[in-house]
């Protein structure tokens, strides 16, 4: 999934910075660990003062994330084969 998001970002000429969540999580972690595993990735927007009334983000980062998301949706038919996760 990481490689797919990176390739989509390159195609859309959008900046993408890799990060690792520590001390927190989101729904993609639960999906990745469900049953035999579901390929999941998160596309987040960097921000400061998260979950506060004064949360700040750079609009250029939001536009870049939107372009990557558009690329993912446009390319849904060509998603990689993740059947190796089935296990059985």
C-alpha positions as CSV (number, residue, x, y, z in Angstrom):
1,X,0.0,0.0,0.0
2,X,2.9,2.3,0.8
3,X,4.4,1.8,-2.6
4,X,1.0,2.4,-4.3
5,X,0.5,5.7,-2.5
6,X,4.1,6.8,-3.3
7,X,3.6,5.9,-7.0
8,X,0.3,7.8,-7.0
9,X,1.9,10.8,-5.5
10,X,4.6,10.8,-8.1
11,X,2.1,10.5,-10.9
12,X,0.1,13.4,-9.5
13,X,3.3,15.4,-8.8
14,X,2.2,15.8,-5.2
15,X,4.6,15.9,-2.2
16,X,4.3,12.9,0.2
17,X,6.1,12.5,3.4
18,X,6.3,9.2,5.2
19,X,5.6,9.0,8.9
20,X,4.9,6.5,11.6
21,X,2.2,6.9,14.2
22,X,3.4,6.2,17.7
23,X,1.3,6.6,20.8
24,X,-1.8,6.9,18.6
25,X,-3.7,5.1,15.9
26,X,-6.5,5.4,13.5
27,X,-9.0,3.0,11.8
28,X,-6.5,1.7,9.2
29,X,-4.5,0.0,12.0
30,X,-7.6,-1.9,13.1
31,X,-8.3,-2.9,9.5
32,X,-4.7,-4.1,8.9
33,X,-5.0,-6.4,11.9
34,X,-8.5,-7.7,11.3
35,X,-8.9,-11.4,10.4
36,X,-6.1,-12.3,7.9
37,X,-5.3,-8.6,7.4
38,X,-6.6,-6.0,5.0
39,X,-4.2,-3.9,3.1
40,X,-4.6,-0.4,4.6
41,X,-2.8,2.9,4.5
42,X,-3.5,6.3,5.9
43,X,-3.3,9.6,4.0
44,X,-3.1,12.4,6.6
45,X,-2.5,16.1,6.5
46,X,0.3,17.4,8.7
47,X,-1.0,19.9,11.3
48,X,-0.3,21.5,14.6
49,X,-2.4,21.6,17.7
50,X,-4.4,18.6,16.6
51,X,-7.9,18.2,18.0
52,X,-7.9,21.7,19.5
53,X,-10.0,24.8,18.6
54,X,-6.8,26.3,17.0
55,X,-5.7,23.4,14.8
56,X,-3.4,24.7,12.0
57,X,-2.6,23.2,8.6
58,X,-1.0,24.4,5.4
59,X,-3.6,24.6,2.6
60,X,-0.9,23.4,0.2
61,X,-0.6,20.1,2.1
62,X,-4.4,19.7,2.0
63,X,-4.4,20.3,-1.8
64,X,-1.6,17.8,-2.2
65,X,-3.5,15.2,-0.1
66,X,-6.6,15.8,-2.2
67,X,-4.7,15.2,-5.4
68,X,-3.2,11.9,-4.1
69,X,-6.7,10.8,-3.0
70,X,-8.1,11.7,-6.4
71,X,-5.4,9.6,-7.9
72,X,-6.2,6.6,-5.7
73,X,-9.9,6.8,-6.5
74,X,-9.2,7.2,-10.2
75,X,-6.9,4.2,-10.1
76,X,-9.2,1.9,-8.1
77,X,-9.5,-0.5,-11.0
78,X,-5.7,-0.9,-11.1
79,X,-5.1,-1.5,-7.4
80,X,-2.4,-4.1,-6.8
81,X,-3.4,-7.7,-6.0
82,X,-3.3,-8.2,-2.2
83,X,-4.5,-11.8,-2.2
84,X,-1.3,-12.9,-0.6
85,X,-2.8,-11.6,2.6
86,X,-5.6,-14.2,2.6
87,X,-3.3,-16.8,4.2
88,X,-5.4,-19.9,4.0
